[in-house]
């Protein structure tokens, strides 16, 4: 049960102010330790009239244990620079609210496999001298 573009647009405008214009929709499949922890479509909106950001992200997600959806919105403010970072930040905030800590082993500035959570963005898995447990 996904929210329509109009519902997402209204949520962005209500929560953040300004006027939202749909720009694109991006599929996101966020994984942790090889398991998919969230997948769906993140809608990107250009945002006019907001003093903090020129873009916003919005998506719907099911409410645990209920047959309803919750709309999540997020402004493009560093470190949230794209749809994937928006989902990661929302997941981390949800874990913080539920459990009092962020159990996600990476932040919005890092990419790569969960086993290399400390790797800076851009370093590929084919750098054996930089992987754990190998000298070099």
N, C-alpha and C positions, 0 to 999 in steps of 0.2 A: 504494500500500500504506500506508494510514493506520493508526495505532495506535488501539485501542479506548479508550473513556473509562476503563475499568478499568485498562488499561495506563498511561495518562497519570496517573491518580489514584495508582497505586502508585509511579510515578516521582517525582511531586511529594512524596509522603510519605517516600520513601526518601532523596531528596536534601535535603529541607528540614525534615523532621520534622513533627510535628503530624498533624492529621487533615484531609484534603481532602474537600470536598463539591462536586460538580459544580454550577455555577451556570448557565452558558450557553456556547454555542459561537458564535464570531464569524468570519465570512469576512474574510480579509485579502488584499489584492493590493498588495504594495509595489512601487513603480516607481522607477526611477532613469533620468533622461534619456529619459523616455517609454517605456522598456522595462520589462516586468515582470521583476523579479529574484527574487521569491518570491511564491507564492500558495498559500493553503491555509486550513485551519480552525484557529483558536487557541481552545483550551478554557480557560475561566475557572473557577477553583476558589476557593471560600471556604476559608480555612485557619485552623483552630482549633489553638491550642497552639504557635504559632510566635511567638517574641519579636520578630522583625523585621517581619513582614508579616501582614496579614489576608487577602490574596489572592495567588494564584499563577496563572501562565499556563503552558500546556503544549501542545505540538504535535509532530508527527512530520515528519521531512524525509528524503528519500532520501540515502543515502551515495553520494557521487560515485564512479562506476565500479563500483559493486556493486549487487546485487539485494537490498538490505536497507534498513532505516530506522533513523534515529537519533531518539531522543526528546529534545527540548529543553524545559527547564523554567526559569522565571524568576519571582522574587518581585516583587510590586508594591512597589517602593521607588523613590522619586524618583531620576532623572527617568523611570523606567518607571512610568507611571500608567495604562496601558491595553494592550490587545493589540497595537496598531500599534507603540507604543513598544517593547514587548517584542521584537517581530520585528526592528525596527531595531537595537536594542542587540545582539541575537544575531548579526545580519549583520555589524555593525561588529566584534564580538569575533572572528568567524570570519575576517574580512579581516585583522585584527591578527595572529591566529595564523598565517595562511597567508603573509602578505606583510610583516609587520612594521610595517604602518601601517593606518590606517583611511581607506579611499578613498571612504567614503560622505560626501557633501558636506553632510549635515545631521545634527543631533543629535536626540535624542528630544523636545526642547522645540520644534522648529520644524516647520512644515507648509508646504504649498504646492508649486508646481512646482519641479523640480530647477533650473530656470533662475533661480529666485528663492530660492536656498537660504538666503540671509541674512535673508529676510523673517520677522519675528516672526509667531507664530500669530495668526490673526484678520484679517490684512490681505488683502483680496481683490485679484484681478488687475485690477479696474476702477479702480485708483488711479493714473492715468497720471503724475501729478506725482511719485509715489514710485518709479516704475519706472526702471531703469537707462536712461541715454541720453536722458532727457527732463528738461527744466528745469521749475522750478515752485516 
